[in-house]
Each structure stands twice: as C-alpha cells, then as structure tokens.
Amino acid sequence: MQLTAEERAMLDGAEGAATQKAMDLLVRYADALGAERFVETDNVAGVPGAAHGFLKDYYRDQGGDYNAIFSLFDLDSDEVVEVPRMKAFSCHLQGGMDPDLWREQGMSETAHDGFVYDEEQNAEHGVQLLKTCTPYVAGNVPAHGEHCAWMESSAVVYCNSVVGARTNTEGRESTSAAMLTKRIPYWGYHCPEYRHGQHAIAVEFPVGDVFEWGMLGYFVGQSVEDGIPVITGAISNPSLIRHKHFGAAAASSGGVELYHMVGITPEAPSAAAAFGPNLPEQHFVYDAAERRRIYETLNAVGECEDVDYVMLGCPHYSIEQIAHAAQLIEGRKVHENSALWVFTSRAVKAVADRNGHTKTLQDAGAYLMTDTCSAISQAIPEGTRVAALDSAKQVHYLPAMMDIEGWYGTTAECIDAACTGRWAGRLQ
C-alpha cells in the first residue's frame, strides 16, 4: 500500500483509536483486493453501529452498546474504543422496522427500544438518518465521477450507471471504516479502465414501462451475471423509477453493479464509447420469447391465486409511484383477507403526507411504511402464504426468504389483487 502522510498518520493513531482501527481494517481490505492506494471519498452510505437484539446480546459482556458494536463488529477491532463523529458525509441506509408502525410489523417493544437507541447514537455521531435503500431519492445524489463508498446493490448500480459516480458494492465494515477516514481502496469501479462494457445486449421487444424495465433487468442480470452489459435497441421512457427497477432486478438475478444503455446513460454516448478498448465477450438478444421466459421465471413460485399480501416499494417507492398507487386505490378497499404495505423513505413519506396520498392509502386499509421492507425486516402480515409484488427484485428474494408463494405483475395488477384478494395478472 502506498499511503499518503495523512493516511499514515491515521494508521499510527494521530486521529484517535477508532480511526486507527478503521485504517487498519481498510489496509487489510486493500491488501486482500490487491489495491495499491486509497481514494478519498466524502459520500458514504452504510448501516453503522446498527444491531438486532442477538448482536447486542452477543457483545453484552463487552458493553453491548454502540461503541462495542461499532468497534468489535464494524471495525473488527480486538477492543472496544470510543467512536468519534464521522469524518465523511455519511448516510444510514434501510433499517429493521418502521419507527411508527413497528407493532403492525410484528416487532417487539424490546426490538423497538433498541432501534430508537441505535438511531440516537447514529445521529449523535453525525450519520444522516435517511433510512432508505434509495438514498438518491432522499437527497443524496452524487456528482458524475464522484468517488463514493456505498452498500446496497440496487443503490450501487444506480450510482454507477445512471449518475456516473464511482463505487463498488461495499460492506458494513468497509463503509463504517470509510466514515471515519474518508478513504476507500482504489480498485474495481473506481478505476476508469474497469468501467468499460463487456457484453452486448440487443433489445428487440419494446421496453417502455416500469413492469417491462424490471423484466429486462432480470434478463440482463441472468445473462451477464456480474459483468458489465452494453444495452441497445427498443428501450424508451428512461426515468428514475425505471432505472431503479431495472438496476435492482439486474443486481438480483446476477450481480450487475454497472450497466451502459447506449444514448441513455452518461458513459454510453455510443456503443464504441461504452465498450472502449473491449470487444463484446458475448451477445444476447431480448425478444418476445425471452420476455415470456423471464415472466414465467418470475412467476414460477406462484400457484395459489388467493393473495394474502401485496408489497410495493422495492426499491423504496418514489413520490411518483406513491401518487400512482394512491390514484389506483382511491375509493376502494383492501380485501378483508389481504393486506397492502407500501414502503418508502421518511423523506418521501413526508411529501406523501402533505399531498394526501398517505391518507388515501390509509382510507383504503393500506399502510405506507418507511425505513425497511419485508425482505430486510423479514416482516410480513401474520398468516401470509401468497404475496403479489411489482418488483422483480422482491419476487426474487421474498418468497425464498419467507417460504411463501409470489406473483410478479404491474402495480395496477397488484392493487387489484389487494382489493379482490385474488391474483389475475397475465402477460399481455
């Protein structure tokens, strides 16, 4: 490792024990990666110091508090040290429960008390409590070319691809260390030479709405795995929510952290620019047959058409999506045998509250929840056997995690399922 004088001083303890432990972890991390130096970052998104009850119990003999969790778990330290305020601009991603509707999610009072304590500690340590998997919707929008250190696969792929910022998919340990040091190893997607396309995707079936973008994303992830696709063809109506669902799906079915859409994303003014010196390693075609195959794959875990639960908001819903859901359900009621939970960030919910969308959902018997989702919290309505979802990412994860059936469809189809208790979605 080639350390600057400032980095060497941090490693030697000049900025305190916690920062020293953080630098030690990052040096070991960089050595494992083969990185030769660090890059400075002032945009870090992670889950610092947060802990479920089992983790607090595990470290109870060492205090079980914020300092103990951050030191022993986040920083892999051999001792508990006092954690100072974060040096980098730092944001907290999604948490484990809604701060107000935690009882409805089936959480215990003890778990809620731990949640409140963690939030207070993070706020005191200078962490911004965005509590969302979509920080770019809640106020943290990096600049093109900015070096970040972000967790959360769907946030990382958006950051790299749509914004053109620079981050790898980091973990809790590396992000917590970066918060104290403003450093992250310079490797992978931080390096221009590793951001060129590797695989060619030709889109022949028209992809225009959110539902179609999600299926295309799932196809792309399956095809290229963790490679970098360059996508051309019949793609229209690019928007934040379409990219959000596309990237989340591609990161779930594969491991995509960066994609290029020719004429749409910033590093792909042309296919030649997107590929740079690379020649396509593989060519894939998304046509009507592949579209149907993807739809059937996403709905392979659905058999029973009695829907107990509809979950919307993975990744977290934008205000546009909440307004659309409210419009679809206005004047209707969630079926007595079903439930509808919509997930978003606190920042977006505040706007939904002011616009009356939250009340519209509540009047229909639905909940607008924040901070988490059913996959992160593993919270679903009691007795759920069959869920309907408008997110390819969530239908990929939730049925497997919670041992339930799942249906993938449009938002309108999901709202209909919540109000009728029946799944009637079909591929058009």
C-alpha positions as CSV (number, residue, x, y, z in Angstrom):
1,M,0.0,0.0,0.0
2,Q,1.2,3.5,-0.9
3,L,-0.1,5.6,2.0
4,T,-0.1,9.4,2.0
5,A,1.3,11.2,5.0
6,E,-2.3,11.8,6.3
7,E,-3.2,8.2,5.9
8,R,0.0,7.1,7.6
9,A,-0.8,9.4,10.5
10,M,-4.3,7.9,10.8
11,L,-2.8,4.4,10.9
12,D,-0.4,5.5,13.5
13,G,-3.1,6.8,15.8
14,A,-2.8,10.5,15.3
15,E,-6.6,10.9,15.0
16,G,-7.6,8.5,17.8
17,A,-8.0,4.8,18.4
18,A,-11.2,4.3,16.4
19,T,-9.8,6.0,13.3
20,Q,-6.6,3.9,13.7
21,K,-8.7,0.7,13.9
22,A,-10.6,1.9,10.8
23,M,-7.4,2.4,8.8
24,D,-6.0,-0.9,9.9
25,L,-9.2,-2.6,8.6
26,L,-9.0,-0.7,5.3
27,V,-5.3,-1.6,4.8
28,R,-6.1,-5.2,5.3
29,Y,-9.0,-4.9,3.0
30,A,-7.0,-3.2,0.3
31,D,-4.2,-5.8,0.6
32,A,-6.8,-8.6,0.0
33,L,-8.1,-6.8,-3.0
34,G,-4.6,-6.1,-4.4
35,A,-5.3,-2.3,-4.3
36,E,-2.1,-0.2,-4.2
37,R,-3.6,3.0,-2.8
38,F,-6.7,4.6,-1.4
39,V,-9.1,7.2,-2.9
40,E,-10.7,9.9,-0.9
41,T,-14.5,9.8,-0.5
42,D,-16.9,12.2,1.1
43,N,-20.1,10.2,0.4
44,V,-20.6,7.0,2.4
45,A,-23.8,5.0,2.8
46,G,-24.0,2.1,5.1
47,V,-25.5,0.8,8.3
48,P,-23.0,1.8,11.0
49,G,-23.5,0.5,14.6
50,A,-26.9,-0.9,13.9
51,A,-27.7,-4.1,15.7
52,H,-30.5,-6.6,16.2
53,G,-31.0,-8.0,19.7
54,F,-28.9,-11.0,19.1
55,L,-25.9,-8.9,18.3
56,K,-26.3,-6.7,21.3
57,D,-26.6,-9.9,23.4
58,Y,-23.5,-11.4,21.8
59,Y,-21.4,-8.4,22.8
60,R,-23.2,-7.8,26.1
61,D,-20.1,-8.7,28.2
62,Q,-18.2,-6.0,26.3
63,G,-20.9,-3.5,27.0
64,G,-23.4,-4.3,24.1
65,D,-23.6,-0.6,23.3
66,Y,-22.9,1.5,20.2
67,N,-19.2,1.7,20.8
68,A,-19.0,-2.1,21.4
69,I,-20.9,-3.0,18.2
70,F,-19.1,-0.4,16.1
71,S,-15.6,-1.4,17.4
72,L,-15.9,-5.2,17.6
73,F,-18.3,-5.9,14.7
74,D,-18.0,-3.0,12.3
75,L,-14.2,-2.4,12.6
76,D,-13.1,-5.9,13.5
77,S,-11.3,-4.4,16.5
78,D,-9.9,-6.6,19.3
79,E,-11.0,-4.0,21.8
80,V,-13.8,-1.5,22.4
81,V,-12.8,2.1,21.6
82,E,-14.7,5.4,21.8
83,V,-16.2,6.2,18.4
84,P,-16.0,9.9,17.4
85,R,-18.3,11.8,15.0
86,M,-18.0,10.6,11.4
87,K,-15.4,12.4,9.3
88,A,-17.1,11.8,5.9
89,F,-20.6,12.7,4.9
90,S,-22.3,9.6,6.0
91,C,-25.9,8.2,5.4
92,H,-27.7,5.4,7.1
93,L,-29.4,3.0,4.7
94,Q,-32.5,1.0,5.4
95,G,-33.2,-0.3,8.9
96,G,-35.2,-3.1,10.5
97,M,-38.6,-1.5,11.2
98,D,-40.9,1.4,10.7
99,P,-40.5,3.9,13.6
100,D,-44.3,4.3,14.0
101,L,-45.8,1.1,12.6
102,W,-43.5,-1.4,14.2
103,R,-46.3,-3.0,16.1
104,E,-48.2,-3.6,12.9
105,Q,-45.0,-5.2,11.5
106,G,-44.9,-7.6,14.5
107,M,-41.9,-6.1,16.2
108,S,-41.4,-6.3,20.0
109,E,-41.1,-3.4,22.3
110,T,-37.6,-4.5,23.2
111,A,-36.6,-4.5,19.5
112,H,-38.1,-1.1,19.1
113,D,-36.2,0.3,22.1
114,G,-33.0,-1.0,20.5
115,F,-34.0,0.7,17.2
116,V,-34.5,4.0,18.9
117,Y,-31.2,3.8,20.8
118,D,-29.3,3.0,17.6
119,E,-30.9,6.0,15.8
120,E,-30.0,8.3,18.6
121,Q,-26.4,7.2,18.6
122,N,-26.0,7.5,14.9
123,A,-27.5,11.0,14.9
124,E,-25.1,12.0,17.7
125,H,-22.2,10.6,15.6
126,G,-23.1,12.7,12.6
127,V,-24.8,10.0,10.5
128,Q,-27.7,11.2,8.4
129,L,-30.8,9.1,9.0
130,L,-32.1,8.6,5.5
131,K,-33.1,5.1,6.3
132,T,-33.6,4.0,2.7
133,C,-32.3,1.7,0.0
134,T,-32.7,4.7,-2.4
135,P,-30.5,7.5,-1.0
136,Y,-30.5,9.2,-4.4
137,V,-34.3,9.7,-4.0
138,A,-34.0,11.0,-0.4
139,G,-31.4,13.8,-1.0
140,N,-28.1,12.1,-1.6
141,V,-27.3,12.4,-5.3
142,P,-23.6,12.1,-6.1
143,A,-21.9,14.1,-8.8
144,H,-20.8,12.4,-12.0
145,G,-17.3,11.0,-11.4
146,E,-17.6,11.3,-7.6
147,H,-16.0,8.6,-5.6
148,C,-18.4,7.0,-3.1
149,A,-18.5,4.1,-0.7
150,W,-22.0,2.7,-0.8
151,M,-23.6,-0.5,0.3
152,E,-27.0,-1.8,-1.1
153,S,-26.8,-3.5,-4.5
154,S,-29.7,-1.5,-6.1
155,A,-28.2,1.8,-4.9
156,V,-24.7,0.9,-6.1
157,V,-25.9,0.0,-9.6
158,Y,-27.9,3.3,-9.9
159,C,-25.0,5.3,-8.5
160,N,-22.5,3.8,-11.1
161,S,-24.8,3.6,-14.1
162,V,-27.3,6.4,-14.1
163,V,-25.3,9.0,-12.2
164,G,-21.9,8.0,-13.4
165,A,-20.4,8.2,-9.9
166,R,-17.9,5.6,-8.7
167,T,-18.4,2.9,-6.1
168,N,-18.0,-0.8,-5.6
169,T,-20.6,-2.7,-3.6
170,E,-19.1,-2.2,-0.2
171,G,-19.9,-4.0,3.0
172,R,-20.8,-2.8,6.5
173,E,-17.2,-3.0,7.7
174,S,-15.6,-1.0,4.8
175,T,-18.3,1.7,4.9
176,S,-18.1,2.1,8.6
177,A,-14.3,2.4,8.3
178,A,-14.7,4.9,5.4
179,M,-17.0,7.1,7.5
180,L,-14.2,7.6,10.0
181,T,-11.3,8.0,7.5
182,K,-12.8,9.3,4.2
183,R,-10.9,6.6,2.4
184,I,-11.8,3.5,0.4
185,P,-9.5,1.2,-1.7
186,Y,-8.9,2.4,-5.2
187,W,-9.9,-0.6,-7.3
188,G,-12.7,-2.0,-9.4
189,Y,-15.3,0.6,-10.5
190,H,-13.3,3.5,-9.1
191,C,-10.8,2.9,-11.9
192,P,-11.8,4.1,-15.4
193,E,-10.2,1.1,-17.1
194,Y,-12.6,-1.3,-15.4
195,R,-15.8,0.5,-16.3
196,H,-15.9,-0.5,-20.0
197,G,-18.6,-2.8,-21.3
198,Q,-18.1,-6.5,-21.6
199,H,-21.3,-8.0,-23.0
200,A,-23.7,-6.8,-25.7
201,I,-27.5,-6.9,-25.1
202,A,-29.8,-6.2,-28.1
203,V,-33.3,-5.4,-27.1
204,E,-35.8,-6.4,-29.8
205,F,-39.0,-6.4,-27.8
206,P,-40.1,-2.9,-26.9
207,V,-39.4,-1.9,-23.3
208,G,-41.2,1.2,-22.1
209,D,-43.0,0.9,-18.8
210,V,-41.7,0.1,-15.3
211,F,-43.0,-3.5,-15.5
212,E,-41.1,-4.1,-18.7
213,W,-37.9,-2.4,-17.5
214,G,-38.0,-4.8,-14.4
215,M,-38.2,-7.9,-16.6
216,L,-35.4,-6.6,-18.9
217,G,-33.2,-6.0,-15.9
218,Y,-33.8,-9.5,-14.6
219,F,-32.9,-10.9,-18.1
220,V,-29.7,-8.8,-18.2
221,G,-28.6,-10.0,-14.8
222,Q,-29.2,-13.6,-15.6
223,S,-27.3,-13.2,-18.9
224,V,-24.2,-11.3,-17.8
225,E,-24.0,-12.3,-14.1
226,D,-21.5,-9.9,-12.6
227,G,-20.3,-8.5,-15.9
228,I,-20.9,-5.1,-17.5
229,P,-23.6,-5.1,-20.2
230,V,-23.9,-2.6,-23.0
231,I,-27.6,-2.4,-24.0
232,T,-29.0,-1.2,-27.3
233,G,-32.4,-1.3,-29.0
234,A,-36.0,-0.8,-28.3
235,I,-35.8,0.9,-24.9
236,S,-37.9,4.0,-24.2
237,N,-39.1,6.3,-21.5
238,P,-36.0,6.3,-19.3
239,S,-36.7,7.7,-15.8
240,L,-35.5,7.4,-12.3
241,I,-38.1,4.8,-11.4
242,R,-37.4,2.7,-14.5
243,H,-33.7,2.7,-13.9
244,K,-34.4,2.0,-10.2
245,H,-36.3,-1.2,-11.0
246,F,-34.1,-2.2,-13.9
247,G,-30.9,-2.0,-11.8
248,A,-32.4,-3.7,-8.8
249,A,-33.5,-6.6,-10.9
250,A,-30.2,-6.9,-12.7
251,A,-28.3,-6.8,-9.4
252,S,-30.6,-9.6,-8.0
253,S,-30.7,-12.1,-10.8
254,G,-27.0,-11.6,-11.5
255,G,-24.5,-9.3,-9.7
256,V,-24.6,-6.2,-12.0
257,E,-23.0,-3.1,-10.5
258,L,-22.7,-1.1,-13.6
259,Y,-24.6,-1.1,-16.9
260,H,-24.5,1.1,-20.0
261,M,-27.5,2.0,-22.1
262,V,-26.4,3.5,-25.4
263,G,-27.7,7.0,-25.8
264,I,-29.2,7.0,-22.3
265,T,-26.6,6.5,-19.5
266,P,-23.7,9.1,-19.2
267,E,-20.8,6.8,-20.1
268,A,-22.5,5.4,-23.3
269,P,-23.0,8.2,-25.9
270,S,-22.2,5.4,-28.3
271,A,-21.6,1.6,-28.2
272,A,-18.0,2.3,-29.1
273,A,-17.6,4.6,-26.1
274,A,-19.3,2.2,-23.8
275,F,-17.0,-0.7,-24.8
276,G,-13.8,1.3,-25.0
277,P,-11.0,-1.0,-25.9
278,N,-13.0,-4.1,-25.2
279,L,-14.7,-6.3,-27.8
280,P,-18.0,-7.9,-26.7
281,E,-17.4,-11.2,-25.0
282,Q,-21.0,-12.4,-25.5
283,H,-24.0,-11.3,-27.4
284,F,-27.6,-11.6,-26.0
285,V,-30.9,-10.8,-27.5
286,Y,-34.1,-9.9,-25.6
287,D,-37.0,-10.7,-27.8
288,A,-40.6,-11.8,-27.2
289,A,-39.6,-15.4,-26.4
290,E,-37.1,-14.3,-23.8
291,R,-39.6,-11.8,-22.3
292,R,-42.1,-14.6,-21.8
293,R,-39.4,-16.9,-20.3
294,I,-38.5,-14.2,-17.8
295,Y,-42.1,-13.6,-16.9
296,E,-42.6,-17.3,-16.3
297,T,-39.4,-17.5,-14.3
298,L,-40.5,-14.6,-12.0
299,N,-43.9,-16.2,-11.5
300,A,-42.7,-19.8,-11.1
301,V,-43.2,-19.6,-7.3
302,G,-46.9,-18.6,-7.7
303,E,-49.5,-21.4,-7.7
304,C,-52.4,-20.3,-5.4
305,E,-54.3,-17.3,-6.7
306,D,-55.6,-16.3,-3.3
307,V,-53.4,-13.4,-2.4
308,D,-52.8,-12.7,1.3
309,Y,-50.3,-9.8,1.0
310,V,-49.3,-7.2,-1.5
311,M,-46.0,-5.5,-1.0
312,L,-45.0,-2.4,-3.0
313,G,-41.8,-0.4,-2.7
314,C,-38.8,-2.4,-3.5
315,P,-36.6,-0.5,-4.0
316,H,-38.3,2.2,-2.0
317,Y,-41.1,4.0,-3.8
318,S,-40.7,7.5,-5.2
319,I,-43.4,10.1,-4.7
320,E,-44.4,9.5,-8.3
321,Q,-45.1,5.8,-7.5
322,I,-46.9,6.6,-4.3
323,A,-49.2,9.1,-6.1
324,H,-49.9,6.4,-8.7
325,A,-50.7,3.7,-6.1
326,A,-53.0,6.2,-4.3
327,Q,-54.8,7.0,-7.5
328,L,-55.3,3.3,-8.3
329,I,-56.8,2.5,-4.9
330,E,-58.8,5.7,-4.2
331,G,-62.4,4.8,-3.4
332,R,-61.6,1.2,-3.0
333,K,-60.8,-1.1,0.0
334,V,-58.2,-3.7,0.7
335,H,-59.9,-7.1,0.9
336,E,-60.5,-8.5,4.3
337,N,-58.4,-11.5,3.5
338,S,-55.5,-9.5,2.2
339,A,-53.1,-6.7,3.2
340,L,-51.2,-3.9,1.4
341,W,-48.0,-2.5,2.6
342,V,-46.2,0.2,0.6
343,F,-42.6,1.1,1.6
344,T,-40.6,4.3,1.1
345,S,-38.2,6.6,2.8
346,R,-39.1,9.1,5.5
347,A,-38.3,12.0,3.3
348,V,-40.6,10.8,0.5
349,K,-43.4,9.9,3.0
350,A,-43.3,13.4,4.4
351,V,-44.2,14.6,0.9
352,A,-46.9,11.9,0.5
353,D,-48.4,13.0,3.9
354,R,-48.6,16.6,2.7
355,N,-50.2,15.6,-0.6
356,G,-52.8,13.4,1.0
357,H,-51.5,10.2,-0.5
358,T,-50.9,8.7,2.9
359,K,-54.5,9.3,3.9
360,T,-55.8,7.9,0.7
361,L,-53.9,4.7,1.3
362,Q,-55.0,4.6,4.9
363,D,-58.6,5.1,4.0
364,A,-58.4,2.1,1.7
365,G,-56.9,0.0,4.6
366,A,-53.3,0.1,3.3
367,Y,-50.1,1.1,5.2
368,L,-47.4,3.5,3.9
369,M,-44.3,2.3,5.8
370,T,-40.7,3.6,6.0
371,D,-37.2,2.6,6.8
372,T,-37.3,-1.0,5.7
373,C,-39.1,-3.6,3.5
374,S,-40.3,-7.1,4.1
375,A,-37.1,-8.7,2.9
376,I,-34.9,-6.6,5.2
377,S,-37.1,-6.8,8.2
378,Q,-38.5,-10.3,7.4
379,A,-41.8,-8.9,8.5
380,I,-45.0,-9.9,6.6
381,P,-48.6,-9.9,7.8
382,E,-49.4,-12.9,10.0
383,G,-50.7,-15.9,8.1
384,T,-49.2,-14.8,4.7
385,R,-48.9,-17.7,2.3
386,V,-49.1,-15.8,-1.1
387,A,-47.7,-12.4,-1.9
388,A,-48.1,-10.2,-5.0
389,L,-45.2,-7.8,-5.9
390,D,-44.4,-5.3,-8.6
391,S,-40.7,-5.6,-8.1
392,A,-38.6,-8.3,-9.9
393,K,-36.0,-7.9,-7.1
394,Q,-38.5,-8.6,-4.4
395,V,-40.2,-11.6,-6.1
396,H,-36.7,-13.0,-6.5
397,Y,-35.9,-12.7,-2.7
398,L,-39.1,-12.6,-0.6
399,P,-40.7,-16.0,-1.4
400,A,-37.4,-17.8,-0.8
401,M,-36.7,-15.9,2.4
402,M,-40.1,-16.3,3.9
403,D,-41.2,-19.6,2.4
404,I,-44.2,-18.2,0.6
405,E,-45.6,-18.1,-2.9
406,G,-45.1,-15.0,-5.0
407,W,-46.6,-13.3,-8.1
408,Y,-44.9,-10.6,-10.2
409,G,-47.0,-8.1,-12.1
410,T,-47.8,-4.5,-12.7
411,T,-48.6,-2.1,-10.0
412,A,-52.2,-2.0,-11.2
413,E,-52.4,-5.8,-11.0
414,C,-51.0,-5.8,-7.5
415,I,-53.5,-3.1,-6.3
416,D,-56.3,-5.2,-7.9
417,A,-55.0,-8.3,-6.0
418,A,-55.0,-6.4,-2.7
419,C,-58.6,-5.2,-3.3
420,T,-60.0,-8.5,-4.5
421,G,-57.8,-11.0,-2.7
422,R,-57.2,-12.7,-6.0
423,W,-54.3,-12.7,-8.5
424,A,-55.5,-12.1,-12.0
425,G,-52.2,-10.9,-13.6
426,R,-51.4,-12.1,-17.1
427,L,-48.7,-11.3,-19.6
428,Q,-50.1,-9.2,-22.4
